[in-house]
Amino acid sequence: MTLAIAVEERDRFAELAHDPHFPRVVAANRLYLTAAVADALATERRHWALSSLPATGVLSTLSIGGQETFALFASGADGLTAHVYVSRSVLEASPTGSGLPGLEVRESARAGGGPDQVTVHGPWAALAPVLASTPLRTAARDFAQRLLPSRTKDAYAHDPRLADLVLGRA
């Protein structure tokens, strides 16, 4: 790692740490990892990476294998929106199906996870309780498990300080 990259990462983390959404960004990523990744500690940076670009409004992005799977966005002073990629077949097989009040289920144009994927998008306040329970939790885990055997292509952008907070190491 060059000094220029280290300075750039430190600046992004510092900017994110001063964002009013920061505590919710940490909690949201912790919830996603708990829901989707069976052994987050053992697979960090090799199979998944967590990064942030707060200057662009993308507060954090978590990628598994070669695909983004969870992202948080600033939307106004008090708003936080998110999207999570999940297995379509698992979500649709649930008795509640893809009926997720306050959330939008969108087709995914991403190729990395194959054709059996959709994106669930909406306000974090609506997405959080659903991600914490079945069927979305199960659909997120199924999708992540398909991607986990591959090495992440985003390890270069991984922010270890943000990951430390999310994983409870700091």
C-alpha positions in Angstrom: 0.0 0.0 0.0 1.4 3.4 -0.9 1.2 6.4 1.3 -1.1 8.1 -1.1 -3.7 5.3 -0.8 -3.3 5.3 3.0 -3.9 9.1 3.2 -6.9 8.8 0.8 -8.5 6.1 2.9 -7.8 8.0 6.2 -9.5 11.0 4.7 -12.6 9.0 3.6 -12.9 7.4 7.0 -12.4 10.8 8.8 -15.1 12.3 6.6 -17.5 9.4 7.3 -16.8 9.5 11.0 -17.9 13.1 11.1 -21.1 12.4 9.2 -24.2 12.5 11.3 -25.2 9.1 9.9 -22.0 7.5 11.1 -23.4 5.5 14.1 -26.2 4.1 11.9 -23.7 3.2 9.1 -21.7 1.1 11.6 -24.9 -0.5 13.0 -26.3 -1.1 9.5 -23.2 -2.8 8.2 -23.1 -4.9 11.4 -26.7 -6.0 10.9 -26.0 -6.9 7.2 -22.9 -8.9 8.0 -24.7 -10.7 10.9 -27.6 -11.5 8.5 -25.6 -12.5 5.4 -22.1 -13.7 6.3 -21.6 -16.8 8.4 -18.0 -16.1 9.4 -17.3 -12.4 8.8 -14.1 -12.4 10.8 -12.5 -15.2 8.8 -13.6 -13.9 5.4 -12.8 -10.2 5.8 -10.8 -8.6 3.0 -10.2 -11.9 1.3 -13.8 -12.5 0.4 -15.6 -9.3 1.4 -14.6 -5.7 1.6 -16.2 -2.6 3.2 -15.5 0.8 1.7 -16.9 4.3 1.9 -17.1 7.3 -0.4 -19.0 9.8 1.7 -18.1 12.8 -0.6 -20.3 11.1 -3.3 -23.2 10.3 -1.0 -22.3 6.6 -0.8 -21.7 6.2 2.9 -20.6 2.6 2.7 -20.5 -0.3 0.3 -20.0 -3.9 1.1 -18.9 -6.2 -1.7 -18.6 -9.9 -1.6 -16.6 -11.7 -4.3 -17.0 -9.6 -7.4 -20.2 -7.8 -6.5 -21.6 -5.1 -4.3 -24.2 -6.7 -2.0 -25.1 -3.9 0.5 -24.8 -0.1 0.3 -25.9 2.9 2.3 -26.6 6.3 0.9 -27.2 9.7 2.4 -30.5 11.2 1.4 -31.1 14.5 3.0 -30.2 15.7 6.5 -32.0 12.8 8.4 -32.4 10.3 5.6 -30.5 7.1 5.1 -31.4 4.7 2.3 -30.0 1.3 1.5 -30.1 -1.5 -1.0 -29.3 -5.1 -0.5 -28.9 -7.8 -3.1 -30.7 -11.0 -2.3 -31.6 -14.3 -4.0 -34.8 -13.9 -5.9 -35.9 -17.6 -5.6 -35.4 -17.6 -1.8 -37.3 -14.3 -1.4 -40.2 -15.4 -3.6 -40.4 -18.9 -2.0 -41.3 -17.3 1.3 -45.0 -17.1 2.3 -44.8 -13.3 2.3 -43.0 -13.4 -1.1 -41.5 -10.2 -2.2 -44.2 -8.1 -0.4 -42.1 -5.8 1.6 -44.0 -2.7 2.8 -42.2 0.5 2.2 -39.5 -1.2 0.1 -39.0 -1.6 -3.6 -37.8 -4.9 -5.1 -35.9 -4.1 -8.3 -34.4 -6.3 -11.1 -30.6 -6.4 -10.8 -28.4 -5.7 -13.7 -25.4 -7.1 -12.0 -23.8 -10.2 -13.5 -21.6 -11.4 -10.7 -24.3 -13.1 -8.7 -26.1 -14.6 -11.7 -29.7 -14.3 -12.7 -31.2 -15.3 -9.4 -30.9 -11.9 -7.7 -32.9 -8.8 -7.0 -32.2 -5.6 -5.2 -34.3 -4.5 -2.2 -34.2 -0.7 -1.9 -35.6 1.8 0.4 -35.3 3.9 3.6 -33.0 2.2 6.1 -35.7 2.6 8.8 -38.0 0.3 6.7 -35.2 -2.1 5.6 -33.5 -2.7 8.9 -36.3 -4.6 10.7 -37.0 -6.7 7.6 -33.3 -7.6 7.1 -33.2 -8.7 10.7 -35.9 -11.3 10.1 -37.0 -13.9 7.6 -37.4 -13.9 4.6 -35.1 -11.1 3.7 -32.3 -12.3 6.0 -32.5 -15.8 4.5 -32.5 -14.4 1.0 -29.5 -12.2 1.8 -27.5 -15.0 3.3 -28.3 -17.4 0.4 -27.0 -14.8 -2.1 -23.9 -13.9 0.0 -23.0 -17.6 0.4 -23.0 -18.0 -3.4 -20.5 -15.2 -3.7 -18.3 -15.9 -0.7 -16.2 -18.7 -2.3 -14.7 -16.0 -4.7 -12.1 -13.6 -3.6 -13.3 -10.0 -3.5 -12.1 -7.7 -6.3 -12.5 -4.7 -3.9 -9.9 -5.5 -1.3 -7.9 -2.5 -2.4 -10.7 -0.2 -1.2 -11.4 -2.0 2.1 -11.4 0.3 5.1 -10.0 -1.6 8.1 -11.0 1.1 10.6 -14.6 1.0 9.5 -14.5 -2.8 9.5 -13.0 -2.7 13.0 -16.0 -0.8 14.3 -18.5 -2.9 12.4 -16.9 -6.1 13.7 -16.6 -4.8 17.3 -12.8 -4.8 17.4 -12.6 -1.1 18.2 
